[in-house]
Amino acid sequence: MKRAPIEVFSDWAENGRDIGMEKGHENSVTHMLNFATKGLNNFSFIDAGCGNGWAVRIIGNNPNCKKAIGIDGSKNMIKKAKDLDKKNTYIYSDLMKWKPKIKIDIVHSMEVFYYFQNPEKLIKHINRFWLKQGGRIIIGIDYYKENKASHCWPEECGISIMQLLSEKEWNSFFKIAGFKNVKSWRVGEKDNWSGTLVLTGTK
Ligand SMILES: C[S@@+](CC[C@H](N)C(=O)[O-])C[C@H]1O[C@@H](n2cnc3c(N)ncnc32)[C@H](O)[C@@H]1O
């Protein structure tokens, strides 16, 4: 039987599969972080669905970052992040149920948004409640229509909610949510792997 995403990832935090994700996502995330932070000083940053917090720790060491926050709906992931890092902030919450007290410059997310029943609603929530005017959202997705090699993952991982959407559909969610300068591209394409689909836009 398939299980909810957070249940599955809580097990992954316990059995060490979070480290495999970190290694597998590192290339794409490095590319995304470089793109989003280029030329910025004194920026604030959120990793939405931060897992064990590895990307928060990377950005937290960037001298231009004044505040780095990781949020995840898995208690085990957040416990792991807090045990590893006392400097940055980690919050245990469903992304749809949380709002920062002070709006943020960059919202980053890797391999998270398709685990939502309604990703369009999440993108609107972030636009409305999380980002400053002029702030940037950047997300990476490996499970999407054009990347046929990823289509077996719901069966392989036993996860109930995984929305299989096209590059065009993801782009339209960003535009409908009110983001400007929306664009998408792929990182790390090889053989039958279409690469990480990166989407970004500004508020
Ligand atoms: C594939 S993992 C990616 C983790 C991390 N971004 C990385 O690259 O290693 C997806 C993460 O999204 C989190 N997640 C899934 N649904 C969520 C929700 N509704 N609210 C908050 N976090 C959620 C999971 O707990 C998990 O840590």
The ligand as an SDF file (V2000), in Angstrom:
LIG
                    3D

 27 29  0  0  0  0  0  0  0  0999 V2000
   12.4690   14.3430   -1.8630 C   0  0  0  0  0  0  0  0  0  0  0  0
   12.6290   15.0640   -0.2690 S   0  0  0  0  0  0  0  0  0  0  0  0
   13.7430   16.4120   -0.6330 C   0  0  0  0  0  0  0  0  0  0  0  0
   14.4330   16.9440    0.5910 C   0  0  0  0  0  0  0  0  0  0  0  0
   15.4900   18.0330    0.3160 C   0  0  0  0  0  0  0  0  0  0  0  0
   14.9250   19.1540   -0.3950 N   0  0  0  0  0  0  0  0  0  0  0  0
   16.6570   17.4640   -0.4200 C   0  0  0  0  0  0  0  0  0  0  0  0
   16.9030   17.8840   -1.5710 O   0  0  0  0  0  0  0  0  0  0  0  0
   17.3580   16.5940    0.1290 O   0  0  0  0  0  0  0  0  0  0  0  0
   11.0630   15.8660   -0.0410 C   0  0  0  0  0  0  0  0  0  0  0  0
   10.9260   16.5700    1.3150 C   0  0  0  0  0  0  0  0  0  0  0  0
    9.6820   17.2960    1.3080 O   0  0  0  0  0  0  0  0  0  0  0  0
    9.0840   17.1690    2.5910 C   0  0  0  0  0  0  0  0  0  0  0  0
    7.6380   17.3880    2.4420 N   0  0  0  0  0  0  0  0  0  0  0  0
    6.7630   16.6840    1.6850 C   0  0  0  0  0  0  0  0  0  0  0  0
    5.5200   17.1690    1.8100 N   0  0  0  0  0  0  0  0  0  0  0  0
    5.6170   18.2270    2.6760 C   0  0  0  0  0  0  0  0  0  0  0  0
    4.6670   19.1440    3.2210 C   0  0  0  0  0  0  0  0  0  0  0  0
    3.3590   19.0610    2.9190 N   0  0  0  0  0  0  0  0  0  0  0  0
    5.1140   20.1000    4.0610 N   0  0  0  0  0  0  0  0  0  0  0  0
    6.4210   20.1910    4.3910 C   0  0  0  0  0  0  0  0  0  0  0  0
    7.3650   19.3400    3.9180 N   0  0  0  0  0  0  0  0  0  0  0  0
    6.9640   18.3730    3.0740 C   0  0  0  0  0  0  0  0  0  0  0  0
    9.4520   15.7500    3.0130 C   0  0  0  0  0  0  0  0  0  0  0  0
    9.3380   15.5530    4.4060 O   0  0  0  0  0  0  0  0  0  0  0  0
   10.8760   15.6180    2.5070 C   0  0  0  0  0  0  0  0  0  0  0  0
   11.8420   15.9670    3.4620 O   0  0  0  0  0  0  0  0  0  0  0  0
  1  2  1  0
  2  3  1  0
  2 10  1  0
  3  4  1  0
  4  5  1  0
  5  6  1  0
  5  7  1  0
  7  8  2  0
  7  9  1  0
 10 11  1  0
 11 12  1  0
 11 26  1  0
 12 13  1  0
 13 14  1  0
 13 24  1  0
 14 15  1  0
 14 23  1  0
 15 16  2  0
 16 17  1  0
 17 18  1  0
 17 23  2  0
 18 19  1  0
 18 20  2  0
 20 21  1  0
 21 22  2  0
 22 23  1  0
 24 25  1  0
 24 26  1  0
 26 27  1  0
M  CHG  2   2   1   9  -1
M  END
$$$$
